[in-house]
Amino acid sequence: ITMGILIVFAAFLALGIDRVFRQGSNRLENQWIDESVRRVTAAQSGEVDALERSARDYATWTATYEFMANGSQPYVENNLLPATFANLQVDAFLMFDPDGHLLAGRRYRDGVVSTDGTGALANVLSRHARAAAGGQAIKGVVEIPEGVAFFALLPILRNDSTRPPRCALAQLRILDSA
């Protein structure tokens, strides 16, 4: 009888220890997950905010506003250079008309600036571009054909704010596996 009581007691003790251990382990795991999510969210927010500040510099520049009015090619040749993309740490620079159609755009890959792939990026952002051309700034994360990208889409304004928005400008930073 004593042996039976000891076995039952040992079984209850083992089950109790196992339950306490599992609860503690689950609690620690949930805390770790919550903290990781907070860190990722803060990092994402910081990246998107930095991208928005960079895009705002171009979107509120009178030269950009005038380019969208008359389409002078020297704007693209003088401003969308490899050094610009590298300095701003952006992978794409797109400009849309009020209907969300791509008017000008460049991609930066492997130190080379080209128009390759700008159409696919524009298709993903065109709905947002219409809202941005109307005056609404939009930023966030978007799924693109090659993965995921941070983006900032802003209305193009004169730097003196004397005229209404004209079109929209987007900058993207594409996330890769590195």
C-alpha positions in Angstrom: 0.0 0.0 0.0 2.8 2.4 0.9 4.5 1.6 -2.4 1.3 2.3 -4.3 0.8 5.6 -2.5 4.4 6.6 -3.3 3.9 5.7 -7.0 0.7 7.7 -7.2 2.4 10.6 -5.4 5.4 10.5 -7.7 3.0 10.5 -10.7 1.1 13.5 -9.5 4.4 15.2 -8.7 5.8 14.5 -12.2 2.6 15.7 -13.8 2.6 18.9 -11.7 6.3 19.6 -12.5 5.6 19.0 -16.2 2.6 21.3 -16.2 4.5 24.1 -14.4 7.5 23.6 -16.7 5.3 23.8 -19.8 3.4 26.8 -18.6 6.7 28.6 -17.8 8.2 27.6 -21.1 5.1 28.8 -23.0 5.1 32.1 -21.1 8.7 32.7 -21.9 8.2 31.7 -25.6 5.2 34.1 -25.9 7.2 36.9 -24.3 10.1 36.3 -26.7 7.6 36.3 -29.7 6.0 39.6 -28.5 9.4 41.2 -28.0 10.5 40.0 -31.5 7.4 41.4 -33.1 7.9 44.7 -31.4 11.5 44.9 -32.6 10.5 44.0 -36.2 7.6 46.5 -36.2 9.9 49.3 -34.8 12.6 48.5 -37.4 10.0 48.5 -40.2 8.5 51.7 -39.1 11.9 53.4 -38.9 12.8 52.2 -42.4 9.5 53.4 -43.9 9.8 56.7 -42.2 13.3 57.3 -43.4 12.2 56.4 -46.9 9.3 58.8 -46.7 11.7 61.7 -45.6 13.9 60.9 -48.6 10.9 60.8 -51.0 9.6 64.0 -49.5 12.8 65.9 -50.5 12.1 65.1 -54.2 8.3 65.3 -54.0 8.3 68.9 -52.7 11.0 70.1 -55.0 9.9 72.6 -57.7 12.2 70.9 -60.3 10.2 67.7 -59.8 7.0 69.6 -60.1 8.1 71.3 -63.3 9.4 68.0 -64.7 6.0 66.5 -64.3 4.5 69.4 -66.1 6.7 69.4 -69.2 8.6 66.1 -69.0 12.1 67.6 -69.6 14.5 64.7 -69.9 17.5 66.5 -68.3 15.7 66.1 -64.9 16.0 62.3 -65.1 19.5 62.4 -66.5 20.7 64.8 -63.8 18.9 63.4 -60.8 18.4 59.7 -61.2 22.0 58.7 -61.1 23.7 55.7 -59.6 25.2 57.9 -56.9 21.7 59.2 -56.0 20.3 55.7 -55.6 23.3 54.6 -53.6 23.3 57.7 -51.3 19.5 57.4 -50.7 19.7 53.6 -50.4 16.7 53.2 -52.6 16.1 50.6 -55.4 13.4 52.3 -57.4 12.2 55.8 -58.1 8.9 56.1 -59.9 6.7 59.1 -60.9 3.0 58.7 -61.7 0.4 60.8 -63.5 -2.9 61.5 -61.6 -4.5 58.3 -63.0 -1.7 56.2 -61.5 0.1 55.5 -64.8 3.9 55.5 -64.8 5.4 58.6 -66.4 9.0 58.1 -65.5 10.9 55.5 -63.4 14.3 54.0 -62.8 15.6 50.9 -61.0 19.0 50.6 -59.4 20.6 47.1 -59.5 24.2 46.1 -59.3 25.3 49.7 -59.6 23.3 50.3 -62.8 20.3 52.6 -63.3 17.8 51.4 -65.9 14.1 51.3 -66.7 14.0 47.5 -66.4 11.3 46.3 -64.1 9.7 49.7 -63.4 6.5 48.7 -65.1 5.9 45.8 -62.8 6.6 48.0 -59.8 4.3 50.6 -61.2 1.5 48.1 -61.6 1.7 47.2 -57.9 1.6 50.8 -56.8 -0.8 52.3 -59.4 -3.9 52.3 -57.1 -2.0 54.0 -54.3 -0.4 56.4 -56.8 -3.9 57.8 -57.7 -4.5 58.6 -54.0 -1.1 60.1 -53.6 -1.5 62.3 -56.8 -4.7 63.6 -55.1 -2.7 64.8 -52.1 -2.5 61.8 -49.8 0.9 60.5 -48.6 1.0 56.7 -48.4 3.8 54.5 -47.0 4.3 50.9 -45.9 5.2 47.5 -47.1 4.1 46.0 -50.4 4.5 42.7 -52.1 6.3 43.0 -55.5 7.1 40.4 -58.1 10.5 39.7 -56.6 9.5 39.7 -53.0 8.7 42.5 -50.6 9.6 46.3 -50.5 9.2 49.2 -48.3 7.7 52.2 -50.1 6.8 55.8 -49.7 4.4 57.4 -52.2 3.8 61.2 -52.0 2.0 63.9 -53.9 4.4 66.0 -56.0 4.2 69.6 -54.8 6.0 72.9 -55.5 8.3 73.7 -52.6 6.5 77.0 -52.1 3.1 75.2 -51.9 1.5 77.8 -54.3 -0.1 75.1 -56.5 -2.1 72.0 -56.0 -0.4 68.5 -56.1 0.7 67.3 -59.5 1.1 63.6 -59.9 2.9 61.3 -57.4 6.4 60.2 -56.6 7.4 56.8 -55.1 10.6 55.5 -53.7 11.1 51.8 -52.9 13.6 49.8 -50.9 13.5 46.2 -51.9 14.1 43.6 -49.2 16.4 40.8 -50.3 17.7 37.7 -48.5 21.0 39.4 -47.5 
